[in-house]
Amino acid sequence: MTERASLLRRSYQSFTNIPIRVLLTVPFMLQLVGAVGIVGYLSDRSGQQSVRELADQLTQQVSRRIHDRLTTYLHTPQDVVAANHLAVEQGTFDINDFEQLGYPANNPRTDADE
């Protein structure tokens, strides 16, 4: 008998000692565990990708809102200065008239007060 034939005979004899219940259950369980593991892994990756996309959307939305609010906040003083400059140029606003500026007439503001 060749060495290969004796190896096959020994492996066949080892399989004949295993109960059929175990021989049918183990491969089925391995397939089941493998399928559940793959589905779980793919589900986890999909969940991570969804969370990443939502975090990116939230970051972009917050950035847009901050930009809009800052733009509005910082442009208001510029608009007031531009309107006052135009009023002075048109002669409708006199910077030497303290009452028009909102200061009391008896207590004019001077450069020393600044």
C-alpha positions as CSV (number, residue, x, y, z in Angstrom):
1,M,0.0,0.0,0.0
2,T,1.3,3.4,-0.8
3,E,1.7,6.1,1.7
4,R,-1.1,8.2,0.1
5,A,-3.6,5.4,0.3
6,S,-2.8,4.7,3.9
7,L,-3.3,8.4,4.7
8,L,-6.7,8.4,3.0
9,R,-7.7,5.3,4.8
10,R,-6.8,6.8,8.2
11,S,-8.7,10.0,7.4
12,Y,-11.7,8.0,6.3
13,Q,-11.6,6.0,9.5
14,S,-11.4,9.2,11.6
15,F,-14.6,10.4,9.9
16,T,-16.4,7.2,10.6
17,N,-15.8,7.7,14.3
18,I,-17.6,11.1,14.3
19,P,-21.3,10.8,15.0
20,I,-23.6,11.9,12.0
21,R,-25.3,14.4,14.3
22,V,-22.0,16.3,14.7
23,L,-21.1,15.8,11.1
24,L,-24.3,17.6,9.9
25,T,-24.5,20.2,12.7
26,V,-21.0,21.6,12.6
27,P,-20.9,22.7,8.9
28,F,-24.4,24.2,9.2
29,M,-23.4,26.2,12.3
30,L,-20.2,27.4,10.7
31,Q,-22.2,28.7,7.7
32,L,-24.7,30.3,10.0
33,V,-22.0,32.0,12.2
34,G,-20.2,33.1,9.0
35,A,-23.3,34.6,7.4
36,V,-24.3,36.4,10.7
37,G,-20.8,37.7,11.0
38,I,-20.6,39.1,7.5
39,V,-24.1,40.7,7.8
40,G,-23.1,42.2,11.1
41,Y,-19.8,43.6,9.7
42,L,-21.5,45.1,6.7
43,S,-24.2,46.6,8.8
44,D,-21.6,48.2,11.1
45,R,-19.7,49.7,8.2
46,S,-23.0,51.0,6.7
47,G,-23.9,52.6,10.1
48,Q,-20.5,54.2,10.4
49,Q,-20.7,55.6,6.9
50,S,-24.2,57.0,7.7
51,V,-23.0,58.6,10.9
52,R,-20.0,60.1,9.1
53,E,-22.3,61.6,6.4
54,L,-24.7,63.0,9.0
55,A,-21.8,64.6,10.9
56,D,-20.5,66.2,7.7
57,Q,-24.0,67.6,6.9
58,L,-24.4,68.9,10.4
59,T,-20.9,70.6,10.3
60,Q,-21.7,72.2,6.9
61,Q,-25.1,73.4,8.2
62,V,-23.6,74.9,11.4
63,S,-20.8,76.5,9.4
64,R,-23.3,78.1,7.0
65,R,-25.4,79.5,9.9
66,I,-22.3,80.9,11.7
67,H,-21.2,82.5,8.4
68,D,-24.7,84.0,7.8
69,R,-25.0,85.4,11.4
70,L,-21.4,86.8,11.4
71,T,-22.0,88.4,8.0
72,T,-25.2,90.1,9.2
73,Y,-23.6,91.1,12.5
74,L,-20.4,92.6,10.9
75,H,-22.2,94.3,8.0
76,T,-24.6,96.2,10.2
77,P,-22.0,98.7,11.5
78,Q,-20.7,99.2,8.0
79,D,-24.2,99.9,6.7
80,V,-24.7,102.5,9.5
81,V,-21.4,104.2,8.7
82,A,-22.2,104.2,5.0
83,A,-25.7,105.7,5.6
84,N,-24.2,108.4,8.0
85,H,-21.5,109.2,5.4
86,L,-24.1,109.6,2.7
87,A,-26.3,111.8,5.0
88,V,-23.3,114.0,5.8
89,E,-22.4,114.3,2.1
90,Q,-26.0,115.2,1.2
91,G,-26.1,117.8,4.0
92,T,-29.0,116.2,5.9
93,F,-26.8,115.2,8.8
94,D,-24.7,117.8,10.6
95,I,-22.0,116.2,12.8
96,N,-21.6,119.4,14.7
97,D,-25.3,119.4,15.8
98,F,-25.0,117.5,19.1
99,E,-28.8,117.3,19.6
100,Q,-29.1,115.6,16.2
101,L,-26.4,113.2,17.3
102,G,-28.3,112.3,20.4
103,Y,-26.2,114.1,23.0
104,P,-27.7,116.7,25.4
105,A,-27.3,120.3,24.3
106,N,-25.8,121.5,27.5
107,N,-23.1,118.7,27.7
108,P,-21.5,118.5,24.3
109,R,-19.1,115.6,23.7
110,T,-15.5,116.6,23.2
111,D,-12.5,114.7,21.9
112,A,-11.2,114.5,25.5
113,D,-14.2,112.4,26.5
114,E,-13.1,109.5,24.2
